[in-house]
Amino acid sequence: MAFLDKLKSGLSKTKNAIFGQIDEVLKAFVKVDEDLIDELEELLIMSDIGVGATEEIIEQLRDDVKSGRLKEKDQVVDALKAILEGMIGEGEPLDLSTKPSVVLVIGVNGAGKTTSIGKISNRLIKQGKKVVVAAADTFRAAAIDQLAVWCERSGAELVRQNEGSDPAAVVFDAISYAKRKEADVLIIDTAGRLHNKKNLMNELAKINRVIDRELEGAARENLLVLDATTGQNAILQAKEFRNAADITGLVLNKLDGTAKGGIVLSIKKELEIPVKFIGVGEKIDDMQEFDNKEFVEAFFAE
């Protein structure tokens, strides 16, 4: 199955809950007027698009009506698509301009951090890159073992120590190994917890110091993995983590399990952090670089 088909299938719950109802709203009106706009606004607010993003969408629709660009109700869907694509913005590829480049992955336990590392590793290896993964989430033995399974599936090489080891020491070993093996990308897993921000910030700062010292000038990505099924709570998590790290991109997981795919709009509106990957399934190839046109098209797919 092509990824676009997986995306359409994965976003079907969001489509049915939000955008599928737009057709029903349009059928109830003869023309584009303020009443129709109000109905669309109510529908969007009830979704996980969020109030701020909804207000922006509605404001642009009203501008289109006033300017004469939007006259007939059969133009509404195309107008919405254009607005949504513009709001979400184009995806940004990973910066992998140095050898090795570093991808630091953070996120709460349960968001799909480990599986995301496996899937991203798989994509990079298929592109011909040599990938090394550092198991720097040393607080849970299960995290290390799970990461080992995903590295085996993807073909990435894993650098690990025992549970309870110093995460920065694991990163140091992984950097040395990546240099020795002439790896293209070093992906670093980190502990997934928010309950003690001071410890989290201290740990990330220590890891960053090791990276800066051992790989000075290396291209860097700090990816935050979010669980789309948590809706607006994902934005709260992102804000917390942004205080602890310079987030360069988001990985949005589990879109296939939720009607809250509109969270992408809220994230873009409130955080201005690009979504770099989206996941719509459990399999190793069920993750793709984000494409705003494909994403919006899947919302309205038949």
N, C-alpha and C positions, 0 to 999 in steps of 0.2 A: 504494500500500500504506500503510495506517495505521501510525503509528509503533509502536503496541503490537504489531502483527504483525511489524514489522521487529525489535523488541526480542526477541520470542519466537524469531524466526529467528536473530538475532544471538547470543542466549544459549544456543542449542541445544547447543553443544559443552560448555558448563558444565553444562547440565541433564543431558546424557547421561553426562558423566563423574562427576557427584556426585549430583544429586537424582533422576536417573532410576534410580539404583541403590537408592534408598530403598525403592521398590516391591518390589524383589527381596528386600531385607532383611525387609520386613514380611511377605512371603509365607512366609518361613521360620519365622515365630513364630505361636503360637496366641493369645497374650495379651501385654499390655504388662508386661514384667518387667525386672529388672536386666540380664539377658542381652541383651535387645533394645536397651536403652539403651547397653550396652557396644558392640554392633555398630554402632550409629549413630555413636558417638563415634569408633570406628576409621575409619569411612568419612569423616567430616568432617575428621579430622586428616590424612588422606591427600590431601585437597583443599588448595587455596590459601586456605582460610578462616583457617588459622593456629591455633596451639595455644590462644592466649588466648581468641579468639572461640569456638572449639569448647568450651572449658571452660565458658564462660558459657552457651552454648546447652544443653549437657548438664545443667548445674546447674538451669536453669529447667525442663527436661523432668522432672528428678527431683522438683522441687518440685511440679509439676503432678500427678505420679503420687501423691506423698505426700498432697497435699490432696484427692485424689479427682477433680480436674478432668479427669484423663487416665486413663481406665479401659480403653477399647477401642482396638485397634490402628488402626481406621479413623479415629480421632481424631488420630493422630500427625501427619499432614500439616498439618491445620488448626492444630495446636499449634505446629508448626515455623514455619508462615507467620506466625503472630502474634508469635512470638519474634523472627524475623528482621526483620520490619517495625519492631518496637520497638527492636531493636539498631541498625539502620541509621539510623532516625530520618527525619523528613520532610525533603524538600529545601527549601533556602532560596533564594528568588529573588535576583537581583542587586539591590544597592542602587543605584538610578538616580534618586535623589531630588533631584539638583541638575542644572542645565543649564549647562555640560556635566557629566556624571559621568565618572569615570575608571576604566578597567579595564586594569590592568597584567597582562600575560600572561608567565609565565616557565615554564621547563622545558628539559630536555636536548634536544639535537638528535636528531631521529628520533622523538620522542614524539608528533608531530602538532600541534605548537604553531601553525604557520602555517595549516594547514587548519582548526584549531579557531577561529582568529580569523576566517577567512572564513565558517565556518558560523554562528558566534555573530553576526557582522555581518549575515548574511542573515536570521537570526531577528529581530533588532532592527529591521532595515529593514522587514520584513514587518509589524511592529507599528507602523509609522509613524514610527520614529525616524530622525533624521539621524545618520549614523555617520562619524567621521573616524578613520583608522588611521595610527599613527606607526610607520614602519619603523626602529625603533631597534636592531635587530640589524644593525649595520653591519660586522660582521666577515666576513660572507660575502656576496658579490655575489648568489649564488644565492638567498639568503634574501630579499633585497629584491625580486628579480625574481619569485620564487614568490609573495610576498605581493601583488605588483601584479596577478598573474593572479587570485588569489582575491578581491581587492577589485573587480576588473572583473566577476567573476561575481556577486558579492553586491550590487554597487551602492554600496559604501562608497568614500569619497574617501581617497586615499593621500597622505601627506606623506613625502617621502623625500629623502635626500641621497646622495652618492657612498659607495661602499665605503670603510671606514676612517674615516668622519666620526665626530665625537664624538656618541655616543648621546644625551647630555643636550641637545646643540644641536638634534638632530632633534626631541626632545620639546618643546623651547622653541618651535620653529617650528610644530609641530603644535598646541600650545596656542593660539598666536596665530591660527592658521588656524581652529581650532574656534570660538574666540570670534567671529572675524570672520564666519564662516558660520552662527553661532548653532546649532552642532551640539548634539545631545542627549547623545551619548556619544563619548568619545575612548578608543580602544583602542590600547594601546602594546605593540608586540612588543619582546622583549629578547633578548639573546644567549643561546644555549642551551649552556651549558657548566658543568661542575662541577670541572674539573681544577684550577682556582685559585680557591678560595673567597674569598681576600682581594680579588682583582680583581673578582669577582662582587659581593661586598658593597659594595665601593667604588663600583662602577658604579651599582648599585641605589640606594645612598645619594645619589649625585649626581643621579640622575633624580628621586628623591623630593624632594630639596631644590628642584628646579626646579618640580615640581608644587605643592609647598606654598607656594612664593613666588608663582607665577603663577595658581594656582587655589585660593587659601586657602578652606578650608571645603567644598571639593567632595566629593561622595560618592565613596568609593574602594573598589575591589575589587582584590585581588591574587590572581589565579587561577593555580594550578599545574597544568600539563598533564602527565598521566601516561599511559604506555603499559601497558594492562592485560596485554599478553602477557608482560611482564617479571615478573609475579607479585610475590613478596615483595621483589624488588629495587626495585619502585616505592615501597614504603614507606621503604626506605633513602634513595632520592632525595628523598622528601618531607621526611624528617627533616633532610637536608642543607640543602635549600632553606629550610626553616622557620627555620634558624639565620641565614639571610641576609635574610629578608623575613617580614613579618607576613602569612601566607597566610590569606585569608578564605574560599577555596573551591577545590575540585578539579574538573578536567575529566578524566574517565576515558575514554580513547580505545581504539579497536580491540577492543572487547569481542566483536565478531563473529569475531575471528581467534584466540580463545583458549578454553580450558576453565577459565580462571582467573578467571571472573567473581566468584567468592567473595571476591576480593581487596577488594571493597567493604566487607565485614564486618571484615576485618583493619584496613583504613584507619580505619574508624570507631572500632574498639576501641583502636587504638594512638595515633591522632593527634587524634581528636575534631575533625576538620575536615570540614565538610559537603561532600558531592559535589553540585556545582551543575549540571553537564552530563555527559551520557554520549553517546558516539559509537558507532554500530553499522554503519558503512559509509563508503564513499568519497564519496558524493554530497553535494551542498551542503545537502540537507535531512535528512541522516542524523545529526543531533544534536538532542537534546531536553533540556529542563530535567528534572532528576532527580525521579522520583516513586517513593517507596519501595514503595508498594502494587503499582504496575505492574511494578516491577523484580522483586519477590519472586514475583508471579503468573507472570511469564515463566519463572522457575526450574522451576515445577511444571506448566507448560502442556502440554496433550496434543499 
